[in-house]
Amino acid sequence: MHRSFAAAAVEISFVTSAVAADLRPMVPKAPPAFAPGSYSWTGFYVGVQLGWQTQADDNDVSVVSTFPPPFGPGLAPVGFAGPIDLEGAVGGVHSGFNYQVGQLILGIEADIEASNVHGSVAGVTMIGAPVFPVTTSADLELNWQASVRGRLGFAIDRLLIYATGGVSFADFDANTTIAFLQPVVGPPGPDWPTGGAVSDSVLGFTIGGGFEWASLDNWTARLEYRYTEYDGFAQTLIGRPLVPVLVPGTPTEVTTGDISFHTVRLGVSYKFGGAQVVARY
């Protein structure tokens, strides 16, 4: 009898402990930890860029002058075709918009740049009897260029690797000088310089790529390479008169083949909208 009572007491004790354990308050579990967020490239931006531009392919400039009366009937056109090397600095502003989908970046960008890209070439033609040496020279200068391009990139947090391409526009100046020097035979005479200037706007394409780094939430820095090709320059200018009043100016035709460039640029951009973070789960 006493043993049965003791056994029952032990069982009641175990049951009471089990019930008490079940009645303890529930402790909420912590939410699952998320991976750190990544930088968002979505938004509008503006910036500045500076670069160095060099001619990509050999290109000849042709300069041909046709002399007006009284010289014209007896003289064939004079001129030459020779290689020209264009290079110089470019710099300007850019603006665009990026949209981020996961790590894919879709964007559009426009830029405009001033330029001191230029080059010159000269040649000598012997004409007439007595023989006159005629020196013809041409200076070709890129005044400005602009482009409208698409951008496609891959973002690794604050690093953007991108390709870009689109249409490009440019304006060139050509300046020519034609100088009649002292005759090789016959009486000496004065030098007769003539020449002039003309501009031409051309269309082309540009393609390239680069790296962009978001050093601060609103500021990015970039390194970019682009290949650009423009249609050839083709214009006719009327030079200064050989002899004022008596002899009209000399028509001179200046032509080139397609003009292509390699350009490396450094740039800085400001992104509007403050810091944005895309959470990764």
Secondary structure, DSSP 8 states (H G I E B T S, - for coil): -HHHHHHHHHHHHHHHHHHHHHTS----------EEEEE---EEEEEEEEEEEEE-S--EEEEEE---TTTGGG---EEEEEE---EEEEEEEEEEEEEEETTEEEEEEEEEEEE--EEEEEEEEEETTTTEEEEEEEEEEEEEEEEEEEEEEEEETTEEEEEEEEEEEEEEEEEEEEEE---SSSS----EEEEEEEEEEEEEEEEEEEEEE-SSSSEEEEEEEEEEEE---EEEEEEEESSTTTS-EEEEEEEE--EEEEEEEEEEEEETT---EEEE-
